Amino acid sequence: MSVTAKICGLSTEEAVSVAVAGGAAYLGFVFYPPSPRAVTPREAARLCAGVPPGVARVGLFVDADDAVIEAALALAPLDILQFHGSEPPERVGEVRSRFGLPVMKAVAIAGPQDVLGARAMKMSRICCCSTRSRRAGRTHCRVATVWLSTGG
């Protein structure tokens, strides 16, 4: 299993450049207004313009309806949709079908059993975060983020 990095919450061109130079495979743009790292679809479009081929642009959403996702996709060329709220697997699957993009879901991990449960979700990717960082759009995570390819 190879390890890749996603740098999330990017809101400046400088941050995008540094993340790319540092080898990030995924760049995350937060579409959740209460987050201090949130960007608008127009800001994300500007930031995505500087992302080179081969680096995936991820839109992070928290319990968003289709209109919010559509607004982001209308302006920002996102490659992956990430859900960081209380969306059930069925909702995430609906979004994947509707928008035709890979999806990932953030799940709280307290122990090994949670990792096994996350793998069973059959998402394209799963972002595992500490149960201590329950607030959406948090500025840091107390455990390393782990990517699990689930073949979804």
C-alpha angles and dihedrals in degrees: 000000000000123000123232130181131229118196109200136191095041112169106158135058089237091056091050091050093049093048091050092046089050092057102255111170093197130037117200127212117191117224096183111106097206090061116095086223097053121132131193120240089254092052091047091051090054092048093046090056089072096051113108123224113277095038113100121226111219125197113208116208133179116209089324124172122227093264092061092049092046091051091053094046092048090067110016121062098226121180100191135025117218124195120206103170135072094295111148119227090257092059092048089050091050090053092048090053095044099047100029095226131123113262136207131191128210112225132184114247120201097157148344094291090062091055090054090048091050092053089054091060091080095218122154088249135354125214110208118206135177118270086232091068098063096143112099114238091022114174094231143011124225094219130045114268111249125204118211119189105217099175091239 
